[in-house]
Amino acid sequence: MEKIPVESNLNISEEIASFLLFLLNEDRQISPRLSLKQIIAAKARPGLSSDILSSSIIARFPEIGIPNGPLVGGATNVMENFVKVLCEEIIDSIQNDMRVDVALDPGAVLTAAGGNAGGPVTVVGATTAPHSATGVAS
């Protein structure tokens, strides 16, 4: 049986390994964990608004040298309109298409009630396996 020779220009496992390590070690921005108080207080948040978001962005145009308001000669500011449409589409996508998947640790408290010939029965326990849940953003 004839052996197939290894071509040296295809032997790039070291380069691939270096690249994968680069991806894993890249400085990543890790989002901060929210405290229980912040999570509970989030119910009072007003939700996303494309109008408020686009207004906030347009208000910062002067910081980066983009003119805001009507342009010279009264022409419509196309950049402002673009920002408004972009924000509307992003918020619409988040509110209507986004799905939030979460994993729940074992140990969630559960209660159940029922009855039998001996009278009412109440059960208190905890889950023993992790679970998943799905939610939506608003």
C-alpha positions in Angstrom: 0.0 0.0 0.0 1.3 3.4 -1.0 1.5 6.1 1.6 0.1 9.5 0.8 2.8 12.2 1.3 1.9 15.1 3.6 2.2 18.4 1.9 4.0 20.9 4.2 1.9 23.8 3.0 -1.2 22.1 4.3 0.3 21.4 7.7 -1.0 24.5 9.5 -2.3 23.1 12.8 -0.1 25.4 14.8 -1.5 28.5 13.0 -5.0 27.3 13.6 -4.3 26.6 17.2 -2.7 30.1 17.6 -5.8 31.7 15.9 -8.2 29.9 18.2 -6.2 30.9 21.3 -6.2 34.5 20.0 -10.0 34.3 19.8 -10.4 32.9 23.3 -7.9 35.3 24.9 -9.2 38.4 23.1 -10.2 41.1 25.6 -13.9 40.7 25.9 -16.4 43.2 27.4 -18.2 41.2 30.1 -21.6 42.6 31.0 -22.0 43.2 34.7 -24.3 41.0 36.7 -27.4 42.7 38.0 -28.2 42.5 41.7 -31.5 41.1 42.8 -32.7 44.7 43.6 -31.8 45.8 40.1 -33.7 42.9 38.6 -36.8 43.5 40.7 -36.6 47.3 40.0 -36.5 46.6 36.3 -40.3 46.0 36.3 -40.6 49.8 36.7 -38.6 50.6 33.6 -40.6 52.2 30.9 -39.4 49.9 28.1 -37.7 50.8 24.8 -38.8 53.7 22.7 -37.5 54.4 19.2 -38.5 58.1 19.5 -36.5 58.6 22.7 -33.5 56.6 21.4 -33.4 58.5 18.1 -33.8 61.8 19.9 -30.9 61.0 22.2 -28.7 60.0 19.2 -29.6 63.1 17.2 -28.9 65.3 20.2 -25.3 64.1 20.2 -24.7 64.8 16.5 -22.8 68.1 17.3 -20.3 66.1 19.4 -19.1 64.3 16.3 -19.6 67.2 13.8 -22.8 66.1 12.2 -25.2 69.0 11.6 -28.7 68.6 13.0 -31.9 70.4 12.2 -32.8 71.6 8.7 -29.8 71.9 6.4 -28.6 75.0 4.6 -31.4 76.3 2.3 -34.1 74.4 4.4 -33.3 71.0 3.0 -34.4 68.0 5.0 -31.7 66.5 7.2 -31.5 63.0 5.7 -29.2 61.8 8.5 -31.8 62.5 11.1 -34.4 60.6 9.2 -32.0 57.7 8.7 -31.4 57.6 12.5 -35.1 57.6 13.2 -35.9 54.8 10.8 -32.9 52.8 12.0 -34.0 53.1 15.7 -37.6 52.2 14.8 -36.4 49.0 13.0 -34.0 48.0 15.8 -36.6 48.6 18.6 -39.3 46.8 16.5 -36.9 43.8 16.0 -36.1 43.7 19.7 -39.7 43.9 20.8 -41.2 41.6 18.2 -38.5 39.1 17.2 -36.1 38.9 20.1 -36.3 35.8 22.4 -34.5 35.5 25.7 -33.4 32.0 26.8 -32.4 31.4 30.4 -31.2 28.5 32.4 -32.6 28.0 35.9 -30.5 26.4 38.6 -32.0 23.4 40.5 -33.5 24.2 43.8 -36.5 26.3 42.8 -39.1 26.1 45.6 -42.4 24.5 44.6 -45.7 24.0 46.4 -48.6 21.9 45.5 -52.0 21.3 47.1 -54.5 18.5 46.7 -56.6 16.2 48.6 -57.6 12.6 49.2 -59.9 10.6 51.4 -57.8 11.6 54.4 -58.3 15.3 53.8 -56.3 18.1 52.2 -52.7 17.5 51.3 -50.0 20.2 50.9 -46.6 19.5 49.4 -43.5 21.7 49.6 -40.3 20.8 47.8 -37.6 21.9 45.4 -36.7 21.0 41.9 -33.8 18.7 41.5 -32.8 19.4 37.9 -31.9 22.5 36.0 -34.6 24.0 33.8 -34.9 26.4 31.0 -37.3 29.2 30.3 -38.0 31.5 27.4 -39.0 35.1 27.6 -39.5 38.2 25.5 -38.0 41.7 25.7 -40.3 44.7 25.9 
